[in-house]
Amino acid sequence: MSRTCQICGRGTRASQSRSHSNVATKRKQFINIQNKNIDGKKVRICTKCIKTAAKGKK
């Protein structure tokens, strides 16, 4: 299963981890995906979209 948000489409990003000697090693940054029930359907949604949806309910 892919690590992408089903609403906004955000996914993993490529980044670098830096050692003490400043050597760069490629790594991935994953977004915070949560399983939520929205209108009775199970959706894999990022926390940024959850916050945005909560703002719209006010």
N, C-alpha and C positions, 0 to 999 in steps of 0.2 A: 504494500500500500504506500502511495507516495506521500511525502511530507509537505503537502501544499494545502492552503486554505481553499475550501470549496466555494467561498463567497468572493474573496478578493483576488485569489490566484497567487498570492505570495508563496514563495518556496524557499529552499535553502540557498545560501549565498556562499561564494568562495571567499576564503580569507586566509590569513597566514598566522601561524603561531610563531612567536619569537623566543629563541633560547637566550640564555645569559650572554652568549657571545654574538647575539643579534643575527643568528642564522635563521632564515625563513623556511618554514615547512608548511606546505599546503594543507589546509583543513577545511571543514565545512562548518558553517554556522546555521543551526536549525532554528526555525521559528517555533514559538510556543503554541502547539496544536492541542486543542481540547475537543473531546467528544461531547456534543450538546444535542438535546432534542429541541428542534425548532418546528413548530406546527405539526408535531407528531412524527417528524422524520429525524433520523440520526444523522448528524452533520459533523464533519471534521472542520472546525473553525478556529482561526487564530484569536488570541486574546485581544488584539487590537480591534477586530470586528465585533467581539463580544462587548467591549467598552463602547463602541460606536452605536451598537444596537440598544444598549442601556440608556444612552443619551436621548435617543429618539422616542423612548417610552414615556418620558416626562411630560 
